[in-house]
Amino acid sequence: MTELVVGISDLKVSSNPEASMITYALGSCIAVAVYDPAAKVGGLLHFMLPDSTLDAAKAKETPAMFADTGIPLLFKSCYKMGADKKRIVVKVAGGASILDESNFFRIGQKNIMAMRKLFWSNNVLIDAEDTGKNYNRTVRLDMSTGKVFVKRAGGRPEEL
């Protein structure tokens, strides 16, 4: 089994059934896992901020950092490998409020809203999610099955 680690502001796509993709310690960041069961193509994105207009130069250099540039890049990268939008299963996790006890910055909530707005405007449905709350998550996409597992802080991996 090949393990592809997706870092912060990173994304990976694959058609290797022997691979799994994993991203660690999602706080306010969000993991978007996509999988086309017919083409056996999937990808995992770990974005940290909602809107690339905060820093256009950074968005050009690291598009996976932002929801509005990372999510389209994830889908387009999967399409290039044979995935079809009509078949793609979408699962998301993250968007927590960890270090912001007063919820002043609301980055997790802003990330969730930006992601949903983008999906809604592109007619993409979320098939399963584990978002919000106040705990870290680790997300793994198993390429042989398309199953997504979420491990909450101190817990065991559970299928999403």
Contacts in CASP RR format, 6 or more apart in sequence:
PFRMAT RR
TARGET T0000
AUTHOR 0000-0000-0000
METHOD contacts of the structure
MODEL  1
MTELVVGISDLKVSSNPEASMITYALGSCIAVAVYDPAAKVGGLLHFMLP
DSTLDAAKAKETPAMFADTGIPLLFKSCYKMGADKKRIVVKVAGGASILD
ESNFFRIGQKNIMAMRKLFWSNNVLIDAEDTGKNYNRTVRLDMSTGKVFV
KRAGGRPEEL
1 18 0 8 1.000
1 19 0 8 1.000
1 20 0 8 1.000
2 16 0 8 1.000
2 18 0 8 1.000
2 19 0 8 1.000
2 20 0 8 1.000
3 19 0 8 1.000
3 20 0 8 1.000
3 21 0 8 1.000
3 22 0 8 1.000
4 12 0 8 1.000
4 14 0 8 1.000
4 19 0 8 1.000
4 20 0 8 1.000
4 21 0 8 1.000
4 22 0 8 1.000
4 44 0 8 1.000
5 21 0 8 1.000
5 22 0 8 1.000
5 23 0 8 1.000
5 24 0 8 1.000
6 12 0 8 1.000
6 21 0 8 1.000
6 22 0 8 1.000
6 23 0 8 1.000
6 31 0 8 1.000
6 44 0 8 1.000
6 45 0 8 1.000
6 46 0 8 1.000
7 23 0 8 1.000
7 24 0 8 1.000
7 46 0 8 1.000
8 29 0 8 1.000
8 46 0 8 1.000
8 48 0 8 1.000
9 46 0 8 1.000
9 47 0 8 1.000
9 48 0 8 1.000
9 62 0 8 1.000
9 64 0 8 1.000
9 65 0 8 1.000
10 23 0 8 1.000
10 45 0 8 1.000
10 46 0 8 1.000
10 64 0 8 1.000
11 43 0 8 1.000
11 44 0 8 1.000
11 45 0 8 1.000
11 46 0 8 1.000
11 64 0 8 1.000
11 70 0 8 1.000
11 73 0 8 1.000
11 74 0 8 1.000
11 77 0 8 1.000
12 21 0 8 1.000
12 43 0 8 1.000
12 44 0 8 1.000
13 41 0 8 1.000
13 42 0 8 1.000
13 43 0 8 1.000
13 74 0 8 1.000
13 77 0 8 1.000
13 78 0 8 1.000
13 81 0 8 1.000
14 21 0 8 1.000
14 41 0 8 1.000
14 42 0 8 1.000
14 43 0 8 1.000
14 143 0 8 1.000
15 39 0 8 1.000
15 40 0 8 1.000
15 41 0 8 1.000
15 42 0 8 1.000
15 81 0 8 1.000
15 82 0 8 1.000
15 143 0 8 1.000
16 143 0 8 1.000
17 40 0 8 1.000
17 143 0 8 1.000
17 144 0 8 1.000
18 143 0 8 1.000
18 144 0 8 1.000
19 143 0 8 1.000
20 140 0 8 1.000
20 141 0 8 1.000
20 142 0 8 1.000
20 143 0 8 1.000
21 33 0 8 1.000
21 42 0 8 1.000
21 43 0 8 1.000
21 44 0 8 1.000
21 140 0 8 1.000
21 141 0 8 1.000
21 143 0 8 1.000
22 44 0 8 1.000
22 138 0 8 1.000
22 139 0 8 1.000
22 140 0 8 1.000
22 141 0 8 1.000
23 31 0 8 1.000
23 44 0 8 1.000
23 46 0 8 1.000
23 138 0 8 1.000
23 139 0 8 1.000
24 138 0 8 1.000
25 136 0 8 1.000
25 137 0 8 1.000
25 138 0 8 1.000
26 46 0 8 1.000
26 93 0 8 1.000
26 94 0 8 1.000
26 95 0 8 1.000
26 96 0 8 1.000
26 136 0 8 1.000
26 137 0 8 1.000
26 138 0 8 1.000
26 139 0 8 1.000
27 94 0 8 1.000
27 95 0 8 1.000
27 96 0 8 1.000
27 98 0 8 1.000
27 108 0 8 1.000
27 136 0 8 1.000
27 137 0 8 1.000
28 48 0 8 1.000
28 94 0 8 1.000
28 95 0 8 1.000
28 96 0 8 1.000
28 97 0 8 1.000
28 98 0 8 1.000
28 100 0 8 1.000
28 107 0 8 1.000
28 108 0 8 1.000
28 111 0 8 1.000
29 46 0 8 1.000
29 47 0 8 1.000
29 48 0 8 1.000
29 94 0 8 1.000
29 95 0 8 1.000
29 108 0 8 1.000
29 111 0 8 1.000
30 46 0 8 1.000
30 47 0 8 1.000
30 67 0 8 1.000
30 92 0 8 1.000
30 93 0 8 1.000
30 94 0 8 1.000
30 95 0 8 1.000
30 108 0 8 1.000
30 111 0 8 1.000
30 112 0 8 1.000
30 115 0 8 1.000
30 131 0 8 1.000
31 44 0 8 1.000
31 45 0 8 1.000
31 46 0 8 1.000
31 92 0 8 1.000
31 93 0 8 1.000
31 94 0 8 1.000
31 137 0 8 1.000
31 139 0 8 1.000
32 44 0 8 1.000
32 45 0 8 1.000
32 47 0 8 1.000
32 71 0 8 1.000
32 74 0 8 1.000
32 90 0 8 1.000
32 91 0 8 1.000
32 92 0 8 1.000
32 115 0 8 1.000
33 42 0 8 1.000
33 43 0 8 1.000
33 44 0 8 1.000
33 45 0 8 1.000
33 90 0 8 1.000
33 91 0 8 1.000
33 92 0 8 1.000
33 93 0 8 1.000
33 139 0 8 1.000
33 141 0 8 1.000
33 148 0 8 1.000
33 160 0 8 1.000
34 42 0 8 1.000
34 43 0 8 1.000
34 44 0 8 1.000
34 74 0 8 1.000
34 75 0 8 1.000
34 78 0 8 1.000
34 83 0 8 1.000
34 88 0 8 1.000
34 89 0 8 1.000
34 90 0 8 1.000
34 91 0 8 1.000
35 41 0 8 1.000
35 42 0 8 1.000
35 43 0 8 1.000
35 88 0 8 1.000
35 89 0 8 1.000
35 141 0 8 1.000
35 143 0 8 1.000
35 146 0 8 1.000
35 148 0 8 1.000
36 42 0 8 1.000
36 78 0 8 1.000
36 82 0 8 1.000
36 83 0 8 1.000
36 84 0 8 1.000
36 87 0 8 1.000
36 88 0 8 1.000
36 89 0 8 1.000
37 87 0 8 1.000
37 89 0 8 1.000
37 146 0 8 1.000
38 84 0 8 1.000
38 87 0 8 1.000
39 81 0 8 1.000
39 82 0 8 1.000
39 83 0 8 1.000
39 84 0 8 1.000
39 87 0 8 1.000
40 143 0 8 1.000
41 78 0 8 1.000
41 81 0 8 1.000
41 82 0 8 1.000
41 83 0 8 1.000
42 78 0 8 1.000
42 81 0 8 1.000
42 83 0 8 1.000
42 141 0 8 1.000
42 143 0 8 1.000
42 146 0 8 1.000
43 74 0 8 1.000
43 77 0 8 1.000
43 78 0 8 1.000
43 141 0 8 1.000
44 74 0 8 1.000
44 139 0 8 1.000
44 141 0 8 1.000
45 64 0 8 1.000
45 70 0 8 1.000
45 71 0 8 1.000
45 73 0 8 1.000
45 74 0 8 1.000
46 64 0 8 1.000
47 64 0 8 1.000
47 65 0 8 1.000
47 66 0 8 1.000
47 67 0 8 1.000
47 70 0 8 1.000
47 71 0 8 1.000
47 111 0 8 1.000
48 65 0 8 1.000
48 66 0 8 1.000
48 111 0 8 1.000
49 65 0 8 1.000
49 66 0 8 1.000
49 67 0 8 1.000
49 107 0 8 1.000
49 111 0 8 1.000
50 66 0 8 1.000
50 67 0 8 1.000
50 68 0 8 1.000
50 107 0 8 1.000
50 110 0 8 1.000
50 111 0 8 1.000
50 113 0 8 1.000
50 114 0 8 1.000
50 115 0 8 1.000
51 66 0 8 1.000
51 67 0 8 1.000
51 68 0 8 1.000
51 114 0 8 1.000
52 58 0 8 1.000
52 59 0 8 1.000
52 63 0 8 1.000
52 65 0 8 1.000
52 66 0 8 1.000
52 68 0 8 1.000
52 69 0 8 1.000
54 66 0 8 1.000
58 65 0 8 1.000
59 65 0 8 1.000
59 66 0 8 1.000
59 69 0 8 1.000
63 69 0 8 1.000
63 70 0 8 1.000
63 73 0 8 1.000
64 70 0 8 1.000
64 73 0 8 1.000
64 74 0 8 1.000
67 111 0 8 1.000
67 114 0 8 1.000
67 115 0 8 1.000
67 118 0 8 1.000
68 114 0 8 1.000
68 118 0 8 1.000
71 115 0 8 1.000
71 118 0 8 1.000
71 119 0 8 1.000
72 118 0 8 1.000
75 83 0 8 1.000
75 85 0 8 1.000
75 88 0 8 1.000
78 88 0 8 1.000
79 85 0 8 1.000
85 124 0 8 1.000
88 124 0 8 1.000
89 127 0 8 1.000
89 146 0 8 1.000
90 119 0 8 1.000
90 124 0 8 1.000
90 125 0 8 1.000
90 126 0 8 1.000
90 127 0 8 1.000
91 126 0 8 1.000
91 127 0 8 1.000
91 128 0 8 1.000
91 129 0 8 1.000
91 148 0 8 1.000
91 160 0 8 1.000
92 115 0 8 1.000
92 126 0 8 1.000
92 128 0 8 1.000
92 129 0 8 1.000
92 130 0 8 1.000
92 131 0 8 1.000
93 129 0 8 1.000
93 130 0 8 1.000
93 131 0 8 1.000
93 137 0 8 1.000
93 139 0 8 1.000
93 148 0 8 1.000
93 150 0 8 1.000
93 160 0 8 1.000
94 108 0 8 1.000
94 111 0 8 1.000
94 112 0 8 1.000
94 130 0 8 1.000
94 131 0 8 1.000
94 132 0 8 1.000
94 137 0 8 1.000
94 139 0 8 1.000
95 107 0 8 1.000
95 108 0 8 1.000
95 109 0 8 1.000
95 111 0 8 1.000
95 112 0 8 1.000
95 131 0 8 1.000
95 132 0 8 1.000
96 108 0 8 1.000
96 131 0 8 1.000
96 132 0 8 1.000
96 133 0 8 1.000
96 134 0 8 1.000
96 135 0 8 1.000
96 136 0 8 1.000
96 137 0 8 1.000
97 103 0 8 1.000
97 106 0 8 1.000
97 108 0 8 1.000
97 109 0 8 1.000
97 132 0 8 1.000
97 133 0 8 1.000
97 134 0 8 1.000
98 134 0 8 1.000
98 135 0 8 1.000
98 136 0 8 1.000
100 106 0 8 1.000
100 107 0 8 1.000
103 109 0 8 1.000
108 132 0 8 1.000
109 132 0 8 1.000
112 131 0 8 1.000
112 132 0 8 1.000
116 126 0 8 1.000
118 124 0 8 1.000
119 125 0 8 1.000
119 126 0 8 1.000
128 148 0 8 1.000
128 160 0 8 1.000
129 160 0 8 1.000
130 137 0 8 1.000
130 150 0 8 1.000
130 152 0 8 1.000
130 160 0 8 1.000
135 152 0 8 1.000
135 153 0 8 1.000
136 152 0 8 1.000
136 153 0 8 1.000
137 150 0 8 1.000
137 151 0 8 1.000
137 152 0 8 1.000
137 153 0 8 1.000
138 150 0 8 1.000
138 151 0 8 1.000
138 157 0 8 1.000
139 148 0 8 1.000
139 149 0 8 1.000
139 150 0 8 1.000
139 151 0 8 1.000
139 160 0 8 1.000
140 148 0 8 1.000
140 149 0 8 1.000
140 151 0 8 1.000
140 157 0 8 1.000
141 147 0 8 1.000
141 148 0 8 1.000
142 148 0 8 1.000
142 149 0 8 1.000
147 159 0 8 1.000
148 159 0 8 1.000
148 160 0 8 1.000
149 157 0 8 1.000
149 158 0 8 1.000
149 159 0 8 1.000
149 160 0 8 1.000
150 157 0 8 1.000
150 158 0 8 1.000
150 160 0 8 1.000
151 157 0 8 1.000
151 158 0 8 1.000
152 158 0 8 1.000
END
